[in-house]
Amino acid sequence: MRIFLIAGEPSGDKLGAALMAGFRKILPDTEVEFIGVGGPRMEEAGLASIFPMDEISVMGVTEILSQYRALKARVVEAAEAAVAARPDVLITIDLPEFCLRVAKIVKAKSDIRTVHYVAPTVWAWRPGRAKKMARHVDHVLALFPFEPPYMQAAGMACDFTGHPVVTDPVASDAEAEAFRQRHGLGAAPCLLVLPGSRRSEVTRLGPVFGETLRTVCAARPDLRLIVPAAGPVVALVRAVSADWPGAPLLLDGAAEGAQAEKRAGFRAADLALAASGTVSLELAASDTPMVVAYDMGWLSRQIIPRLLRTDSVNLVNLVSGTRVVPEFIGTRCVPADIADAVLALAEAPENQSAAMRLTMERLGLGQDPPGERAARAVLDRLPGAPRHN
């Protein structure tokens, strides 16, 4: 069996490697060949990448425009390679700007079945993307349980296969306690502060979080801050947090053992103030209650609220069907209001516990790993696929 895979970002590389492991587990007696584009995890799992993944890992309009010709050439190259390989299935993973262009060309030139892993967020904004996607995608693998109806309504098969957060390691209570002792935190209440992983996020949210924390720490002088910083923005986070109260403990995301230290910090914290994003699921996995905030440029403030189709952008709220996580987005990203929410949460952190547990259950905690579920979903809908368990 031959499977052509395309991933263009580290998160996609992680999904792809888990998917490959899933195929191998389900088809132990079938020779499976993986070709396409992937990163180090997929290559380690046995993928023969036709060019380096980082050549298509481009974020932002400016970056895409500056590299448009090179990216277009790679789209054509990947599509032609897929058509020439005649795989049993083409599976593209996230990165829709690149992957769906490849799928379009492949469909125009062949009858190869196309699968896209990670549904676009049409439930939140730009619903028309699903119908456009359905012209050249046969099957979608969704990370969230509420997504299949949107894809099916547009004419594609869709299966919810679980979110990878349920297989990510979580620190134990013993590791959290060791973290506290190692950093001299003792029994002090700790607030995890996460101002984002991109420079634009940290630059915009850093001053807002700083003003918020001055109010919070004035009311709770016993509070200590834990500030995990992603590798690419460590220096920026250090500069932004230099005048924050609460004796901030900066966790360097580029240091050796950074991931284990971050997990322990998540578990050790009593609550969190975080930029809106998938980090909310990591916090839920660690049972760390949260307040989320996010701001954007003036133009985005005018446009995005008009496009949103949901009253919440927090994934814990959306998956659990509750609205227990306070959100301060755009014009509501006001330090005084955020501080009030943090202080209220500090008084009753248990109010989010049930929603966080429900979120993890609905995302697949305790079930088969998402990569295995995704592989099985592909095979179940693939005509002539090898028999599998």
C-alpha positions in Angstrom: 0.0 0.0 0.0 1.3 3.4 -0.9 0.3 6.6 1.0 1.3 10.1 -0.1 1.4 12.6 2.8 2.0 16.3 3.0 2.7 18.3 6.1 4.1 21.8 6.3 4.4 22.7 9.9 5.8 21.1 13.1 2.2 20.5 14.4 1.4 18.8 11.1 4.6 16.8 11.3 3.5 15.5 14.7 0.1 14.6 13.4 1.6 12.9 10.4 4.0 10.8 12.4 1.2 9.6 14.7 -0.9 8.8 11.6 1.9 6.7 10.1 2.3 4.8 13.3 -1.4 4.2 13.3 -1.3 2.7 9.8 1.5 0.4 10.8 -0.3 -0.8 13.9 -3.5 -1.4 12.0 -1.8 -3.1 9.1 1.0 -5.2 10.6 1.0 -7.7 7.8 0.8 -5.2 4.9 3.8 -3.4 3.4 3.0 0.3 3.6 5.2 2.8 1.7 5.1 6.5 2.8 6.2 9.3 0.5 5.5 13.0 0.2 6.6 16.0 2.3 7.2 16.0 6.0 9.5 17.0 8.8 11.9 15.2 11.2 9.2 13.2 13.0 7.6 11.8 9.8 11.0 11.1 8.3 12.0 9.2 11.5 8.8 7.2 11.1 9.8 6.2 7.5 8.7 9.0 5.2 10.8 9.7 2.1 10.4 13.5 1.9 10.7 14.8 -1.7 11.9 18.2 -0.4 12.5 19.8 3.1 9.3 20.6 5.0 10.6 24.0 6.2 10.5 25.3 2.6 6.7 25.5 2.8 6.4 26.5 6.5 5.4 30.1 5.9 3.1 32.1 8.1 1.6 35.5 7.4 0.5 37.4 4.3 3.7 39.3 3.8 5.8 36.2 4.0 3.6 34.3 1.6 3.7 37.1 -0.9 7.5 37.4 -0.7 7.9 33.7 -1.4 5.0 33.3 -3.7 6.9 32.0 -6.8 8.9 29.5 -4.7 5.8 28.2 -2.9 3.8 27.9 -6.2 6.7 25.9 -7.7 6.6 23.6 -4.6 2.8 23.2 -5.0 3.2 22.0 -8.5 6.2 19.8 -7.7 4.3 18.1 -4.8 1.1 17.6 -6.9 3.1 16.2 -9.9 4.9 13.8 -7.5 1.7 12.6 -6.1 0.1 12.0 -9.5 3.2 10.2 -10.7 3.4 8.0 -7.5 -0.2 6.7 -8.0 -0.8 6.3 -4.3 -3.8 4.6 -2.8 -4.6 7.9 -1.1 -3.2 11.4 -0.8 -3.4 12.8 2.8 -2.7 16.5 3.3 -2.2 17.7 6.8 -3.4 21.2 7.9 -1.6 24.2 6.1 -4.6 24.7 3.8 -3.0 27.5 1.8 -0.5 25.0 0.4 -2.2 21.6 0.8 -5.5 22.3 -0.7 -3.8 23.8 -3.8 -2.0 20.5 -4.2 -5.2 18.5 -3.8 -6.9 20.7 -6.4 -4.2 19.9 -9.0 -4.1 16.2 -8.1 -7.9 15.9 -8.5 -7.8 17.7 -11.9 -5.2 15.2 -13.2 -6.2 11.9 -11.5 -8.8 9.9 -9.6 -6.6 9.6 -6.5 -8.7 9.8 -3.3 -7.9 12.9 -1.3 -8.1 13.2 2.5 -7.4 16.4 4.5 -6.4 16.1 8.1 -7.6 19.0 10.3 -10.9 20.6 9.3 -10.9 24.3 8.6 -12.6 26.4 11.3 -15.7 27.1 9.2 -17.7 26.9 12.4 -16.0 30.1 13.5 -15.7 32.1 10.3 -15.6 32.0 6.5 -18.0 29.0 6.1 -17.7 29.2 2.3 -14.3 27.5 2.6 -15.9 24.2 3.1 -17.8 24.2 -0.2 -14.7 25.2 -2.1 -12.7 22.5 -0.4 -15.3 19.9 -1.3 -14.5 20.3 -5.0 -11.2 18.5 -4.5 -11.3 16.8 -1.1 -13.2 13.5 -0.6 -12.7 13.0 3.2 -11.8 15.1 6.2 -10.3 14.0 9.5 -11.5 16.4 12.3 -9.9 17.2 15.6 -13.1 18.4 17.3 -16.3 16.5 17.8 -18.5 19.3 16.6 -16.9 19.6 13.2 -18.2 16.7 11.1 -21.7 18.2 10.4 -20.1 21.3 8.8 -18.0 19.2 6.5 -20.7 16.7 5.6 -23.1 19.6 4.8 -20.6 20.8 2.2 -20.5 17.3 0.6 -17.4 15.7 2.2 -17.1 12.6 4.3 -15.8 13.5 7.7 -14.8 11.6 10.8 -13.9 13.0 14.3 -10.7 11.1 15.2 -9.6 12.8 18.4 -7.3 15.6 19.3 -3.5 15.0 19.8 -3.6 16.8 23.2 -5.0 13.7 24.7 -1.8 11.7 24.1 0.6 14.5 25.1 2.4 13.8 28.5 1.1 15.6 31.5 3.2 16.3 34.6 2.4 14.3 37.8 1.6 15.9 41.1 5.1 14.7 42.3 6.7 16.5 39.3 4.8 19.6 40.1 5.8 19.6 43.7 9.5 19.0 42.7 9.2 22.0 40.3 7.9 24.2 43.2 10.8 23.1 45.5 13.4 23.5 42.7 12.4 27.1 42.1 11.8 28.1 45.7 8.0 28.6 45.2 7.0 26.5 48.3 3.3 26.7 48.9 2.8 30.1 47.4 -0.2 30.5 45.0 1.1 30.6 41.4 -0.3 32.3 38.3 0.9 30.9 35.0 1.2 33.8 32.5 1.3 32.9 28.7 1.5 36.0 26.5 1.7 34.0 23.2 4.3 32.2 21.1 4.6 34.7 18.2 6.4 38.1 18.4 3.3 40.0 17.3 1.3 38.4 20.1 3.9 39.1 22.8 4.4 42.6 21.7 0.7 43.4 21.7 -0.3 41.4 24.8 2.8 42.0 27.0 1.9 45.6 28.1 -1.8 44.6 28.6 -0.8 41.6 30.8 1.7 43.8 32.6 -0.9 46.3 33.6 -3.3 43.5 34.5 -0.7 41.8 36.7 0.0 45.0 38.6 -3.6 45.2 39.7 -3.8 41.4 40.5 -0.5 41.4 42.5 -1.5 44.5 44.4 -4.6 42.6 45.6 -2.7 39.3 46.0 0.9 40.2 47.1 1.5 36.5 47.9 1.0 35.5 44.3 4.0 34.3 42.3 4.2 34.3 38.5 5.4 31.5 36.2 6.1 32.6 32.7 6.8 29.9 30.1 8.4 31.5 27.0 8.5 29.7 23.6 12.0 29.3 22.2 11.7 31.9 19.4 10.4 34.7 21.7 12.4 34.0 25.0 14.3 37.3 24.7 11.2 39.3 23.9 9.2 37.8 26.8 12.1 38.4 29.2 12.2 42.1 28.1 8.4 42.5 28.3 8.1 40.9 31.8 11.2 42.6 33.3 9.0 45.1 35.2 6.1 42.7 36.1 5.4 42.2 39.8 5.2 38.8 41.4 8.9 37.9 41.0 8.3 36.3 37.5 9.9 32.9 37.0 10.8 32.7 33.3 10.9 29.3 31.7 13.3 29.3 28.7 11.6 27.3 25.9 14.9 26.9 24.1 16.7 25.3 27.1 17.5 21.7 27.5 14.6 19.8 29.1 12.3 22.8 28.3 9.2 20.7 27.5 9.3 18.7 30.8 9.9 21.9 32.7 7.0 23.6 31.0 4.7 20.6 31.8 5.7 20.7 35.4 5.0 24.5 35.5 1.6 24.0 34.0 0.7 21.4 36.6 2.3 23.4 39.5 0.3 26.6 38.8 -3.0 27.3 40.5 -4.5 29.3 37.6 -3.4 30.9 34.3 -3.7 34.1 32.3 -3.2 33.1 28.7 -3.3 34.3 25.1 -6.3 32.8 23.3 -5.4 29.7 21.3 -4.8 25.9 21.5 -2.8 26.4 24.8 -6.2 26.3 26.5 -6.3 22.6 25.8 -2.9 22.1 27.3 -4.1 23.9 30.4 -7.3 21.8 30.5 -5.1 18.6 30.3 -3.2 19.9 33.3 -6.4 20.8 35.1 -5.2 24.4 35.3 -8.2 26.9 35.3 -7.7 29.9 33.1 -8.6 33.4 31.9 -7.9 34.1 28.2 -7.3 37.3 26.4 -6.3 38.4 23.0 -6.0 41.6 21.0 -5.2 42.5 17.4 -4.6 45.4 15.1 -7.2 48.1 14.4 -8.2 46.7 11.0 -8.5 43.1 12.3 -10.6 44.5 15.2 -13.1 45.9 12.6 -13.2 42.9 10.3 -12.9 39.7 12.4 -15.8 40.3 14.8 -18.1 40.7 11.8 -17.0 37.4 10.4 -17.2 35.3 13.6 -20.1 32.8 13.8 -19.7 31.9 17.4 -20.0 33.8 20.7 -16.8 32.1 22.0 -13.3 31.4 20.6 -12.1 29.4 23.6 -11.8 25.7 22.8 -12.7 24.6 26.3 -15.9 26.6 26.1 -16.7 25.3 22.7 -15.9 21.6 23.3 -17.6 21.4 26.7 -20.6 23.4 25.5 -20.2 25.8 28.5 -18.9 29.3 28.8 -17.0 29.0 32.1 -13.7 30.3 30.8 -13.7 34.1 30.8 -12.6 35.6 27.4 -11.4 39.1 26.7 -11.0 39.5 23.0 -10.4 42.6 20.9 -12.1 45.7 22.3 -12.8 43.7 25.5 -9.1 43.1 26.1 -9.0 45.7 28.9 -6.5 45.2 31.9 -9.0 46.2 34.6 -11.6 43.8 33.4 -9.1 41.0 32.9 -7.7 41.6 36.4 -11.2 41.3 37.9 -11.7 38.0 36.2 -8.3 36.6 37.4 -9.0 37.6 41.0 -12.5 36.1 40.8 -11.0 32.8 39.4 -8.4 32.8 42.2 -11.2 32.7 44.7 -13.1 29.9 42.9 -10.8 27.9 40.6 -12.9 24.8 40.9 -15.6 26.3 38.8 -13.8 25.2 35.6 -12.8 21.7 36.7 -15.9 19.9 35.3 -15.7 21.7 31.9 -12.0 20.9 31.6 -12.6 17.2 32.4 -15.5 17.0 29.9 -13.4 18.7 27.2 -10.6 16.1 27.5 -13.2 13.3 27.5 -14.9 14.6 24.4 -11.5 15.0 22.7 -10.8 11.3 23.1 -9.0 10.9 26.4 -9.0 7.2 27.3 -9.8 6.0 23.8 -7.5 4.8 21.0 -4.8 7.3 20.1 -5.9 9.9 17.5 -3.3 8.7 15.0 -4.7 5.2 15.1 -8.3 6.4 14.9 -7.4 8.6 11.9 -5.7 5.8 10.1 -8.7 3.5 10.7 -11.1 6.2 9.4 -9.0 6.5 6.2 -9.0 2.8 5.6 -12.7 2.3 6.4 -13.6 4.8 3.6 -10.9 3.7 1.1 -12.2 1.4 -1.6 -10.1 -1.7 -1.9 -8.2 -1.0 1.3 -6.4 -3.9 3.0 -8.4 -5.7 5.7 -7.6 -4.4 9.1 -8.4 -4.9 12.7 
